[in-house]
Amino acid sequence: MKNTETKARRSKISHEFALRIDNLEADEAVRAIVLLNIRGNNEFKGKRQDRAQRQLAVEGMHKAGMDALGEIEGILKEFHGKLLSEHPDALGSIHVEATADGIRALAESDWVKTIFEDQKIHPRFC
């Protein structure tokens, strides 16, 4: 693989997450949040939106994201992963479970903007 392709793929995965998946066993899966590279309804971008306009923007994001899901599901199936979300949320993200190779393959997709590790949140006690 070319060095520029590796850098482009790695830029979609945080350095810490990339190190973590590099240390996974071949069949070990990890959960991730994939931010899709989609555009919803930008008609009201930069303007204060009323409730109906916000609903239209969310629906536009869902429709645009459904196009990406076919490719994402295909990649996950190839690498024995699975989609954990039925559809993209209002921010255009989905939850997945995949092996390290599956995460790397997702990062190569034009439909993927970035990938975050789905981490548990633990409360801090003072």
N, C-alpha and C positions, 0 to 999 in steps of 0.2 A: 504494500500500500504506500502511496506517495506520502511524504512528510506533510504536505499542505492539506491533504485529505484527513490525516490523523489530527492535525491541529484544528481543522474545521469541526470535526466530530467531537473532539475533546472540549471545544469551546461551548458546546451545548450541555456539557456535564461539568458540574463543579469539580475543582481539583480534589477536594476531600472525598466526594462520592466516587470519582474515578479511581482513587487509591483503594477505596473500600471494595469496589467491584473487581479490581485487579487481584484481590486476595481471596475472592470467593472460589469455592470448589466449582467444577464445571457444571454440575447439576443443581447447585444451590441457587435458590431464587431470592430476589429482593423486591420489595414494593417501592414504587416510584410514582411521582406525580409528573405527568407529561403536559407541558404547556404547548398547545397547538399553535401553529403558525397560520392563523385564520383571521379573517376580518369580518366583523359583524356589521350591523347597520351603523355607519358613521355619519348619518344625516344630522345628528344632533351633537356631534363631537364638539366639546369646548363650550357648550351651552348648558344652562341649568335645565334639567329634564323634569317633566311632570311624571306622574305614575304610569300613564299610558305610554309615554315615550320610552321610559325605562323598560317596560314590558316588551315593547317592540325591539329594543336593542338586545335584550336577552334572547328573544325568539330568533333574531337574526344570527346571533352567535351560535345557537343550537343548530340552526339549519346549515350554516357554513361548516360547523364542526362535524356534521354527519358525513360530509364528503371525505373527510380525513379518516374517519373510523374504519372504512374498508381497508385501506392500506395498513393502518396500524394493526388491525386484527390479523391481517395476513402475515405481517412481520412477527407478531407474537406467536401465532400458530407455528410458524417455521422454527422458532426457537423455544417451543414448549412453554410459552408464557400465556398469560390470560389477561383480558380486559376486566377490570373491576368496576368500571362505570358503564352505565347504559348509554349515556350521552354526555357530551361536554357540558360543564357547568357554565355559569354566567361569565366566568373569566376565560373560558376556552381551555380548561384543563380537564384531564382524565386521570384516573388512577389505574395503574397496571401492576402486574407481578411478572417478573421475567428473570432469566439468568443474566449473567454479565454479558454474554454474547448478544442476547436479546436487547439489552439496554444499549449496547454499542450500535446494533443494527437500527434501532429506533432513532438514534442520534444522527444517522446518515440520511434519514428521510427529510425531504423538503417540507413535509407537513409538521415537523417538530421544530419548535422554537428553542426550547430548553427542557432539561430533565432534572428534577430534584429528587433526592431521596425522601421517601415518605417516612419521617421520623416520629417516634412517639414523643409526646410532650409530657414532661414530668414536672409537677409543681415543686417549687423551691420553698423550703421552710427556713425561716430566719431564726 
